[in-house]
Amino acid sequence: MKGSRERSLQATEWDLLEALWAAERATAREVADALHGRRGWAYSTVKTMLDRMVKKGHVDARRVGNVWEYSPAIARDDARRGAWRSFVETVFGGAMTPALNFLATDAKLTKSQRRQLSRLLDPEETDDA
């Protein structure tokens, strides 16, 4: 995520992107239908939000016949990476150690999750415990 796409995504934008990641490409009507149970947005609302996301560089659009088809302009992992960076910068002043300390202690991870985190941070560590 470079340039304008580096900005944090809003919760509503995550919902739209999740629908697009699942579909790979979809019309505004298809996105509205996919999110109807969760958000209940009107087609016009979804269309407006998708068009704004195109301007931000989060979504690509192309005309197919008489409708616009949208697809994600950013990969899910890139969006998550940007969100994590933004979170660490905002909440922990950019310091990774306090962020990881929070995950290891305050986030109430299970023993299994703590072991997984430890293995991710130190791949040479064995699972002897």
FILUMDO-443625 format. One record per residue (C-alpha): residue number from 1; residue in one letter; x, y, z. Coordinates in pm, whole numbers. Each point is the difference from the previous one (the first is absolute). Layout:
BEGIN
[NUM; "A"; [X; Y; Z]],
...
# end
This chain:
BEGIN
[1; "M"; [0; 0; 0]],
[2; "K"; [178; 308; -123]],
[3; "G"; [-96; 363; -32]],
[4; "S"; [-368; 79; 44]],
[5; "R"; [-80; -363; 80]],
[6; "E"; [221; 13; 310]],
[7; "R"; [-275; 185; 188]],
[8; "S"; [-201; -202; 246]],
[9; "L"; [-319; -162; -117]],
[10; "Q"; [-324; 83; 175]],
[11; "A"; [-216; -284; 137]],
[12; "T"; [-249; 50; -281]],
[13; "E"; [281; -22; -256]],
[14; "W"; [118; -328; 154]],
[15; "D"; [-351; -140; -48]],
[16; "L"; [-5; 103; -366]],
[17; "L"; [347; -141; -59]],
[18; "E"; [-88; -327; 174]],
[19; "A"; [-291; -41; -242]],
[20; "L"; [226; 78; -295]],
[21; "W"; [279; -230; 120]],
[22; "A"; [-255; -282; 27]],
[23; "A"; [-143; 68; -346]],
[24; "E"; [323; 120; -169]],
[25; "R"; [-216; 241; -203]],
[26; "A"; [-359; 109; 35]],
[27; "T"; [-251; 268; -89]],
[28; "A"; [-125; 242; 262]],
[29; "R"; [-330; -193; 3]],
[30; "E"; [183; -326; 71]],
[31; "V"; [201; 162; 280]],
[32; "A"; [-320; 152; 147]],
[33; "D"; [-167; -343; -13]],
[34; "A"; [302; -167; 164]],
[35; "L"; [-1; 253; 286]],
[36; "H"; [-375; 36; 38]],
[37; "G"; [-26; -228; 304]],
[38; "R"; [295; 166; 172]],
[39; "R"; [-49; 365; -92]],
[40; "G"; [-336; 36; -175]],
[41; "W"; [140; 272; -225]],
[42; "A"; [-194; 120; -302]],
[43; "Y"; [151; -55; -343]],
[44; "S"; [58; 376; -39]],
[45; "T"; [196; 11; 327]],
[46; "V"; [224; -288; -106]],
[47; "K"; [54; 154; -344]],
[48; "T"; [100; 335; 154]],
[49; "M"; [240; -164; 247]],
[50; "L"; [159; -216; -272]],
[51; "D"; [49; 305; -222]],
[52; "R"; [169; 183; 289]],
[53; "M"; [225; -301; 56]],
[54; "V"; [96; 9; -368]],
[55; "K"; [113; 361; 46]],
[56; "K"; [203; -104; 306]],
[57; "G"; [167; -280; -194]],
[58; "H"; [-144; -283; 211]],
[59; "V"; [-227; -133; -276]],
[60; "D"; [24; -25; -379]],
[61; "A"; [-301; 51; -227]],
[62; "R"; [-70; -82; -362]],
[63; "R"; [-309; 39; -212]],
[64; "V"; [-148; -329; -118]],
[65; "G"; [-296; 61; -228]],
[66; "N"; [-223; 244; 181]],
[67; "V"; [126; -69; 356]],
[68; "W"; [317; 63; 196]],
[69; "E"; [192; -297; 130]],
[70; "Y"; [224; 45; 304]],
[71; "S"; [299; -197; 120]],
[72; "P"; [240; 47; 291]],
[73; "A"; [304; 210; -89]],
[74; "I"; [182; -121; 310]],
[75; "A"; [65; -350; 123]],
[76; "R"; [-149; -106; 332]],
[77; "D"; [345; -55; 155]],
[78; "D"; [115; 346; -112]],
[79; "A"; [-311; 155; 155]],
[80; "R"; [59; -189; 324]],
[81; "R"; [366; 101; 0]],
[82; "G"; [-97; 365; -43]],
[83; "A"; [-262; -25; 274]],
[84; "W"; [252; -158; 238]],
[85; "R"; [257; 272; -74]],
[86; "S"; [-260; 269; 54]],
[87; "F"; [-115; -161; 325]],
[88; "V"; [354; -31; 136]],
[89; "E"; [80; 357; -104]],
[90; "T"; [-318; 145; 151]],
[91; "V"; [-31; -204; 316]],
[92; "F"; [364; -81; 83]],
[93; "G"; [179; 297; -157]],
[94; "G"; [151; -230; -260]],
[95; "A"; [177; -215; 260]],
[96; "M"; [-35; -368; -88]],
[97; "T"; [124; -142; 333]],
[98; "P"; [-288; 147; 207]],
[99; "A"; [-245; -115; -267]],
[100; "L"; [132; -356; 13]],
[101; "N"; [11; 16; 379]],
[102; "F"; [-366; 94; -4]],
[103; "L"; [-78; -297; -222]],
[104; "A"; [196; -236; 223]],
[105; "T"; [-146; 121; 329]],
[106; "D"; [-305; 227; -9]],
[107; "A"; [-170; -153; -303]],
[108; "K"; [-86; -312; 202]],
[109; "L"; [157; -242; -245]],
[110; "T"; [-37; -368; 78]],
[111; "K"; [313; -204; 72]],
[112; "S"; [-21; -145; -348]],
[113; "Q"; [-26; 346; -157]],
[114; "R"; [296; 123; 206]],
[115; "R"; [205; -301; -119]],
[116; "Q"; [-98; 76; -358]],
[117; "L"; [100; 365; 43]],
[118; "S"; [330; -105; 154]],
[119; "R"; [71; -235; -292]],
[120; "L"; [-78; 277; -247]],
[121; "L"; [237; 238; 176]],
[122; "D"; [275; -260; 44]],
[123; "P"; [-30; -276; -261]],
[124; "E"; [303; -184; 141]],
[125; "E"; [-175; -49; 333]],
[126; "T"; [-132; -354; 42]],
[127; "D"; [-332; -102; 149]],
[128; "D"; [146; -200; 293]],
[129; "A"; [-257; 122; 254]],
# end
